[in-house]
């Protein structure tokens, strides 16, 4: 498939921002031309674009199903954060929420940088749904209604299994040093269930990618 570009939707019109215009030029696409684009709404479009980057007409080429995984993860260093955003977007995630925890590193991406990574992964993977990137928050500030019926990664071997019986599922993954005992108790008291992958101790980014892959396989979409 030809390259996919990202468009903003404003007042019913589809618009390329300056970064996407630059991308079109770098790829030496001679305008006017037919271009594939998405707004991150789950739809791939094909549009006729004139020499001034105006989309004159468009049609729907493909639609992807709604994502169902909300990923909450302990903040870690920049390279690992980028990996989580990039690979989990490619695999299919509805939203990301970085967490300040007892063991997390005090770093977070700025919104623009995070969105840039996510949009690049969208175009690469051809999924066409842009996950939301929420502001980082303290794990103890999360509302109980969000935590209920959620799951968190635990290094303790237990019999809990993830059940995909909801339209959405919330997954909590600790930072590289894991959740503290106090944080696990907080999650459990509010309805979250710990689960253990039968593997060695995984890095935060490896665990995130593994869980998302498993959940999509189990859901069967």
C-alpha positions as CSV (number, residue, x, y, z in Angstrom):
1,X,0.0,0.0,0.0
2,X,1.1,3.5,-0.7
3,X,2.1,5.9,2.2
4,X,-0.7,7.0,4.6
5,X,-0.8,10.6,5.8
6,X,-2.5,12.1,8.8
7,X,-5.1,14.9,8.4
8,X,-6.8,17.2,10.7
9,X,-10.6,17.6,10.4
10,X,-11.7,21.2,10.7
11,X,-15.1,22.6,9.9
12,X,-16.0,19.5,7.9
13,X,-12.8,19.8,5.8
14,X,-9.7,17.6,5.9
15,X,-6.4,19.5,6.2
16,X,-2.7,18.5,6.0
17,X,-0.6,20.3,8.7
18,X,2.9,21.6,7.8
19,X,4.6,18.4,9.0
20,X,2.5,16.2,6.6
21,X,3.0,18.7,3.8
22,X,6.7,18.3,4.4
23,X,6.3,14.5,4.5
24,X,4.6,14.6,1.1
25,X,7.5,16.6,-0.3
26,X,10.1,14.3,1.2
27,X,8.5,11.3,-0.5
28,X,8.5,13.2,-3.8
29,X,4.8,12.9,-4.4
30,X,4.0,15.1,-7.4
31,X,0.7,17.0,-6.8
32,X,-2.0,16.9,-7.9
33,X,-2.3,13.2,-7.0
34,X,-4.4,10.6,-5.2
35,X,-3.3,10.2,-1.5
36,X,-4.3,7.9,1.3
37,X,-5.0,9.6,4.6
38,X,-6.7,9.2,8.0
39,X,-7.8,11.5,10.8
40,X,-7.4,8.8,13.4
41,X,-11.1,8.0,13.5
42,X,-10.6,4.4,12.4
43,X,-11.1,5.1,8.7
44,X,-8.7,5.1,5.8
45,X,-9.6,7.5,3.1
46,X,-8.4,8.1,-0.5
47,X,-8.5,11.7,-1.6
48,X,-7.8,13.7,-4.7
49,X,-5.3,16.4,-3.7
50,X,-4.4,19.5,-5.7
51,X,-1.1,21.3,-6.0
52,X,-1.8,23.4,-3.0
53,X,-2.5,20.4,-0.7
54,X,-6.3,20.9,-0.8
55,X,-8.3,17.7,-0.7
56,X,-10.9,18.1,-3.4
57,X,-12.8,14.8,-2.9
58,X,-12.4,11.6,-0.9
59,X,-13.8,8.2,-0.4
60,X,-13.6,5.5,2.3
61,X,-11.2,2.7,1.5
62,X,-11.1,0.7,4.8
63,X,-12.5,0.8,8.3
64,X,-10.9,-0.7,11.4
65,X,-12.8,-1.9,14.5
66,X,-12.8,0.0,17.8
67,X,-9.8,-0.6,20.1
68,X,-10.7,-1.8,23.6
69,X,-7.5,-1.7,25.8
70,X,-6.7,1.2,28.1
71,X,-3.1,1.0,29.1
72,X,-1.9,2.5,32.4
73,X,1.8,2.2,32.9
74,X,4.5,3.4,35.4
75,X,6.7,6.1,34.0
76,X,10.1,4.9,32.8
77,X,12.9,6.3,30.8
78,X,12.5,8.0,27.5
79,X,13.5,5.1,25.2
80,X,11.1,2.7,26.9
81,X,8.3,5.2,26.9
82,X,8.7,5.6,23.2
83,X,8.7,1.9,22.7
84,X,5.5,1.4,24.6
85,X,3.7,4.2,22.7
86,X,4.9,3.0,19.3
87,X,4.5,-0.8,19.6
88,X,1.2,-0.7,21.6
89,X,-0.3,1.7,19.0
90,X,0.7,-0.6,16.2
91,X,-0.9,-3.6,18.1
92,X,-4.0,-1.6,19.0
93,X,-4.7,0.4,22.2
94,X,-7.5,2.8,22.9
95,X,-5.6,5.1,25.4
96,X,-2.4,5.5,27.3
97,X,-2.1,7.0,30.8
98,X,1.4,7.3,32.3
99,X,1.5,6.8,36.1
100,X,3.6,8.4,38.8
101,X,4.3,5.5,41.3
102,X,6.6,4.9,44.2
103,X,9.2,3.3,41.8
104,X,8.6,5.2,38.6
105,X,11.1,7.6,37.1
106,X,10.1,11.2,37.1
107,X,9.9,11.7,33.4
108,X,7.1,12.0,30.9
109,X,6.7,13.0,27.3
110,X,5.2,16.3,26.4
111,X,1.8,15.9,24.7
112,X,3.1,17.0,21.3
113,X,6.0,14.5,21.3
114,X,3.8,11.6,22.5
115,X,1.2,12.4,19.8
116,X,3.9,12.6,17.1
117,X,5.1,9.1,18.1
118,X,1.6,7.7,18.1
119,X,0.6,9.2,14.7
120,X,3.8,7.8,13.1
121,X,2.9,4.4,14.4
122,X,-0.7,4.7,13.1
123,X,0.6,5.4,9.6
124,X,3.1,2.6,9.8
125,X,0.6,0.0,11.1
126,X,-2.4,0.9,9.0
127,X,-4.7,0.7,12.0
128,X,-6.2,4.3,11.6
129,X,-7.3,4.8,15.2
130,X,-5.3,7.2,17.2
131,X,-5.1,6.3,20.9
132,X,-5.6,9.1,23.4
133,X,-2.5,10.1,25.4
134,X,-3.6,11.3,28.8
135,X,-1.7,13.5,31.2
136,X,0.4,11.6,33.7
137,X,-1.3,11.1,37.1
138,X,-0.5,9.7,40.5
139,X,-1.7,6.1,40.8
140,X,-3.5,7.0,44.1
141,X,-5.6,9.7,42.3
142,X,-7.3,7.3,39.9
143,X,-11.0,7.0,40.5
144,X,-12.4,3.7,41.8
145,X,-14.8,3.5,38.9
146,X,-11.9,3.3,36.5
147,X,-10.0,0.6,38.6
148,X,-13.0,-1.7,39.0
149,X,-12.9,-4.7,36.7
150,X,-9.2,-3.9,35.8
151,X,-6.1,-6.0,35.8
152,X,-2.6,-5.3,36.9
153,X,0.7,-7.1,36.2
154,X,2.1,-8.9,39.3
155,X,5.3,-10.8,39.8
156,X,3.5,-13.1,42.2
157,X,2.2,-16.3,40.6
158,X,-1.5,-16.6,41.0
159,X,-4.5,-18.2,39.4
160,X,-6.2,-15.0,38.2
161,X,-6.9,-14.9,34.4
162,X,-7.8,-11.9,32.3
163,X,-11.5,-12.2,31.2
164,X,-12.5,-10.3,28.1
165,X,-16.1,-9.9,28.8
166,X,-16.4,-6.1,28.6
167,X,-16.3,-3.6,25.7
168,X,-13.2,-2.1,27.3
169,X,-10.4,-3.4,29.6
170,X,-8.0,-1.5,31.7
171,X,-4.5,-2.9,32.2
172,X,-2.1,-1.5,34.8
173,X,1.6,-2.2,34.3
174,X,4.2,-1.1,36.9
175,X,7.5,0.7,36.2
176,X,10.8,-1.2,35.8
177,X,11.0,-1.8,39.6
178,X,7.3,-2.9,39.8
179,X,4.4,-1.6,41.8
180,X,5.0,-1.2,45.6
181,X,3.1,-3.4,48.0
182,X,1.0,-0.4,49.0
183,X,0.1,0.3,45.4
184,X,-1.0,-3.3,44.7
185,X,-3.1,-3.2,47.8
186,X,-4.7,0.0,46.6
187,X,-5.6,-1.6,43.2
188,X,-6.9,-4.8,44.8
189,X,-9.1,-2.9,47.3
190,X,-10.8,-1.1,44.4
191,X,-11.5,-4.1,42.4
192,X,-8.5,-4.7,40.2
193,X,-7.1,-8.3,39.9
194,X,-3.4,-9.1,39.7
195,X,-2.3,-11.5,37.0
196,X,1.0,-13.2,36.2
197,X,2.5,-14.2,32.9
198,X,4.3,-17.5,33.1
199,X,7.6,-16.0,32.1
200,X,10.7,-14.4,33.7
201,X,10.4,-10.9,35.1
202,X,9.7,-8.7,32.1
203,X,10.6,-5.0,31.5
204,X,7.8,-2.6,31.6
205,X,7.7,-2.1,27.8
206,X,8.0,-5.9,27.1
207,X,5.1,-6.6,29.5
208,X,2.9,-4.0,27.8
209,X,3.5,-5.3,24.3
210,X,3.1,-8.9,25.4
211,X,-0.2,-8.3,27.2
212,X,-1.7,-6.3,24.3
213,X,-0.7,-9.0,21.8
214,X,-2.3,-11.7,24.0
215,X,-5.5,-9.8,24.5
216,X,-6.0,-9.2,20.8
217,X,-5.4,-12.8,20.1
218,X,-7.9,-13.9,22.8
219,X,-10.5,-11.4,21.6
220,X,-10.2,-12.8,18.1
221,X,-10.7,-9.6,16.1
